[in-house]
Amino acid sequence: MNTEEQVLEAMKNAGKPLGAGKIVELTGLDKKEVDKAMKSLKESGAIVSPQRCLWEPKK
């Protein structure tokens, strides 16, 4: 499972919008890796932001 998949999985399992810090806690990944994966997911439209600084998978 690559970093993007791990980030998406953590978001899906949480069932609520998450910030990068919480994703780091849940996955144990490095903050820089999470930020890079989230940037890529944002650009591809896989995640959306319902609130400032919080992200969730696109439905």
N, C-alpha and C positions, 0 to 999 in steps of 0.2 A: 504494500500500500504506500503510495507516494504521499508527500506532505500535503498536497491539496486535498487528496482523498481523506486524510486523517482530519484535517480542519473541517471539511464538510460533514464528516461522520460525527465529530464532536458537536457541531451545531445542530444536526438532526436529532441526536440523542438528548441534547439539553431541552429541546422543545420550546425554547425561548431565545430571543436575540442575545448575542454574546459580544463582548468586546475582546480584543486581542489578548489582553491579560488573562482573562478567564479561559480562553482557548489554550494558552500556554500551560495553565494549571491543569486542565483536563487531559491534555495530550502528553505533557512532559517534553514537548518540543522546545527548541531554542526560539526566543522572541523574534530574532531576525528571520528565521525560517518561516514562522507563522505570518509575519508581516509580508514577506515575499509571496507566500501562497495566497494570502488574502488579496493582495494587489492583482495577482493573476486571475483569481476568481471574480473580482469586481469587474475587470476588463472584459472577461468572457460573459458576464451577466449571470453567473451561477449563484451569486449572493446579492442580496439587496439590503438597504439600510432603512428599517422602519423608524429608527430613532437615531439621533446624532451619536456617533461612535459605537453603535451596536449594529450587528449584522446577523442575518439569517439566510438560510438557503431560499432561493427563488422558488415559489410554488408553482 
